[in-house]
Amino acid sequence: MSYPSAVPSANGLAAANAQTGTAERPLVPVTGLLVAAASWGVIWYPYRFMEAAGLPAPVATVFSYLVAVMFAGVVFRAAWREFLHFPVSLALIGLTAGIANVAYLVAIMEAEVVRVVLLFYLAPLWTVPMALVLLGERLTLRAAATVLVAMAGAVVMLWRPELGAPLPKNGHEWLGMLGGFCFALCNVLVRREHRATPEAKAIAGALGVVLVALPVALLLVAQPLNSWVGMMLPHGWLLAIVGVALFASSVGMQFGLSKLAANRAAVILLFELIVAAIAAHYLAGEVSRPQEWIGGAIIAAAGLLAAFGSAPVTDAKAKAPPVLG
C-alpha cells in the first residue's frame, strides 16, 4: 500500500533507484514495521481496561475494527475501488488477518498467556517456508541465522520451565499457534499482492477481523446482541482512538512488508515483545525478570541486523511472483 502524498509510488521508487543506481534506504519501511509492532505491544491495555469496565474483549474488537473500517472509508475512499480489481488477494489477506487476530484474542482469554504468546510468536518459523513457496525468497545463511537468533531471544524472554515445551497442549493453545501461522501467512500474502496499495490491504485486514470476530463474539459473549451498543457507548471515544490507531499502524506495516523481504520483516515485528514487556511493567505493574531483558536485547540485536543488514530493500514489483487476482 502506498501513502497518497507522503510516499512515492512503487513505480516512482523503482525509477528513482534506477537513476541513482542505489537501493531504496530501509529507514521508512523499517519505521513502519516498528511503529506497528510498538502499537500492538500496548494495544492490549485499552482492551483490558474496557473488559474490566464491562465491555467484553470480543465485542470491543468488533467495534474498534468497525471504527477502523469507517475511518478508512472516509480518509481513503479511493482504496475501496481496488477490491473490484484484486478481490481474491484482498479477500485472502482479510481472512488470514481476521483469523490471526481473533484466534490470538480467544486463546489469550482462555489459556495461559505466556504459552499462547510464545506459540503465536513462532510466526517467523512459518514465514521461512511460506516465503520460499509463495514468494520465491531464498533464505541465505545470514538470514537464517537472524531468524534463529530472534527466535532464541523470544524463547529466552518467554520461557517458563514449569510450563513445559512450547507445544500446544489443549485447544486454546492450538488456537494460539493457528493465530501465529495465519499472521505469518497474512504477511507473506501482503508482500505477494504487490499491485494493491497499503491502504487497501489495511482495509482488507480490518474488514477480515470484523467478519471473523462478529460470529465469535456472538458465540462467546453471554449478553445478547441488542445490548452491545449500550455496553459500547461509555467507551466510544476510547474505541475510536483504538480503531484509528490500529488502522494507522496497519498501513505502516503493509508499507514495510511491501518493501522488505518477508523473513526480515518477521524478525523486526518481534519488537512487539519488547514493547509489550515494558508496557506490562509500567502499565500493569508486572515484575520484569532478568531473562526478559536478556531476551529483549537478543531480539533487538537480531532486529537491527535484519533491518539494516547488507541485503538491499527491493521494490516489491520487481521480483514478485504472480498474484491470485
N, C-alpha and C positions, 0 to 999 in steps of 0.2 A: 504494500500500500504506500502511496506517496502523499506527502502533505501538499495541499493545493498551492501554497505560495512559498513556504519556508524551505522546502526540499525540492531540488530539481528532479525532473522525471528521469526514469531509468535510461531512456534513450539519450537524454541530455548528459547524464553522467558518463555513459559509455563514450559519447562523442568527445567530451572534455578529457577523459582519460586517454583516448586515442591521440588527441592533440598534444597533450603534455607528456605522454609516454610513461605515466606513473599510475599505480593502482590507487583506487579511492582510499582515503585515510579512514581507519576504522573507528575514529572517535565518535562520530554521530551514531552509527548503528550499535556500537557497544554501549553508549549512553542510553539509547532507547531500551536495550535489554536490562541494564542496571536499574533504570527507573521503574520498569515493570516489576523486576524482582523485588525491589525495595517496597513498592506499594503492596504487593502480595504478602510481604513479610509482616506488615502491620494491619492488613485489612481484616484479619480475624478479630481484632479488638472491638470495632464497632458492632460486628455481628454478635460477639459475646455479650456486649453491653445491651443490645436490643433484646437478645434472648432472655437475659436476666430481668429485663423490664416487661416481659410478657409477649414479645413477638418471636415466634419460633424461627430458628435459623432457615429452614426451607422456605418459609413464607417471605422472610426478609430477602432471601436470594432471588425469588421470583420478582419482587417489587424493585429491588435495586437494579437488576438487569433489564427490567422494563424501562426504568429511567434511562439506562444506557442506550437502549434502542430508540427511545423517543428523542433523546439528546442528539443522537446521530441523525435521526430523521430530519431534524431542523438544521443542524450545522453542516451536515454532509449529504444534502439531498441528492446530489448528482450520483453518489455512490450506489444508490438503490438501482440505477439502471444496469449496473454490472451483473445483477442477479439474473437478468434476461440473457446476458451473453455467456456467463460462466456458471450455469445453475448447478451442475454436478459437483464441480470442485468446491464451490462455496457451501453447498449442502453438506459435503463430507467434512469440511472444516468446522461447520456449525455442529454437526453431530458429534464429532470427536471432542470438541471443546466442551459441549454440554455434558457428555458422559464423564469426562475428566473432572470437571468442577463438581458435579453432583455426587459422583462416586466418592470423591475425597471428602465432601461435606458429610455425607451419611456415615462414612467409615469413622470420621473424627468424632461424630456424635455418639457412636455406639461402642467403639473399641478403644484399646489402649493407644493414646495419642502418639507416643513416641514410636511405637511399632508401625502405626499407619503412616506417619511422616517418613520413616525410613523406607518402607515399602514403596511409597509414592515416589521418593527421590532415587529409586533405581532407574528412573526415566533415562538418564544418559546411556545406560547399558542397552536399552531398547533402541535408542536413536542410532547406534552404530550399524546394526544390520538393516534397519529401515532406510537410512541414508544411502547405504550401498545399493539396495534393491531399487528404491524409488527415485533416487537422485543420481546414482552412479558416483557418489562420493567415495573415493578410496581412502581408507584410513591409513595415514602414514605412521611410522613408528613414533614420531614426536606427538602426533595427535592421540594415538593410543595411550601413550604414557601420560598425557594430560588428563584424559578421561579417567584412567586408573588412579591417578593422584587425587583427582577431585572426589571420586567415589570413596577413596580411603579416608579423605577428610570428613565426608558425610558420615561414614561408619564410626569414625573416632568421635565425632560430635554427638551422635545419637545412640551409640551402643549402650545397652544395659545388659550386663551378663545374666542377670536374673530373669530376663525375658526370653532368652534363647536366641537361636539363629534368626536372621531376618527372612524367614519363610512364612507364608500365610498359614495360620492355624485354625481359622474359622471364616465364616462367610464375609464378615465385615473387613477382615484383613485382606481377603481376596479382592474386595471392593477397592481397598487402598492401592493394591498392586494394579488392578484394572485401571484406576484413575491415572497412575503414572504411565502405564502403557499408552492410554489414549492421549495423554498430554504429549508424549513423545511423538506419537503418530500425527497429532494435530500440527505440531511444529514442523514436521517434515512435509506435510501437505501444504502448509502455508508457503514454504520455500518452493515447492514444486509448482504451485499456481503463481507463476511469475507475471501473468498478464493483469491480474486484478490489483487494485490499489490497496494500500494498508487499511484505509477506512472501510472498504467493502468487506475485507476479511475480518476486521474487528466487529463490524455489524453482524456478519455471519456467526461469529463466535458468541456474541451476546444473545442473538436470537436462539441459537442452539441451547444455551444454558436455560433460557426461559422455557423452551419447549420440553426439555428433559426435566427441569426442576418442578414444573407445574404438576404433572401426574405423580411425581414422587412426594410432593408436599400434600397432595390430596390423600395419598396412601398413608403417610406417616403422621400428619398433624391431626389431632383429635378434634379441634374446633372446625365447624362447618365453613364452607367457602364463603357464605354470605357474611361471616363475621370477620373476614380477613381485613377488609378495608378499615373497619373500626379499630382493629389492632394496629394497623399500619399508621393511621393518622397522627398519633403522638410522636412518631419518629419520621415524619415526612421530610423534614429538612436534612436529617442525617442520611436517610435513604437516597435523597437527591445528590448529596455530596459524594456518597459512596459510589453511586451509579456513574456519575460523571468521571470520578477518579478511575474507576475500573475501565471505562471506555478509553480514556486518555492513555492509560498505561498499556492497554491492549494495542492501540495504534502504534505506540512506541515499540512494543515487542514485535509487531508484524513488520515494521520497517527494519528492525535489527535482523530478524530472521530472513528477510529477503536479501540481505547483503552479506551475511556471514554463513559459512558452512554450518550445517545442522549440528555436527558434533562439537564445534567450537561454541555455538550458541547454547547448547545444552549444559556445557560446563559453566558458562557465565551465569546462566539462570540459577545455578546453585547458590548464588549470592543471597538468594531469598532466605536460606537457612541462617545465615549470619545475622541478617536484619531481624528475623523472627526471634532469634535468641536474645538479641539486645532489647527488642520490644518487650519480650516476656519478662526480662529482668526489671525493666523500668516501668512498664505499664501494668504488669500483673503481679509484680513482687516475687517472681520466681527466682530462686537462688541459682546463680550460674556456677558451674563446676569447672575446674581447670581443663578437663578434657574438651569442653565446649569451645573454649578459647583456642586450644591447640588445633582442634578440628577446623574451626573457623579460619585460622591462619593458613592451614593447608589448602582449604577451598579457595581462599583469597589468592594464594600463590598460583594455584592452578588456573584460576580465573584470569589473572594478569597474563599468564603465559598464553592462554587461549585467546585473549582479547588482543594482545599486542605482540604475538609471536611473529615469526618470519613469513607465515603464509599470508598472501595478499587477500584483501577483501575484493570479491569479484562481483560483477554485475550479474544478477540472477538470471537475466535473459540470455546471457552469453552461452552458457553451457547446460541450461536446464533441460531435462528430458521432456517429452511430450506430456501435456496435461490432459485431464479427463473430459473437459468440456464445461 
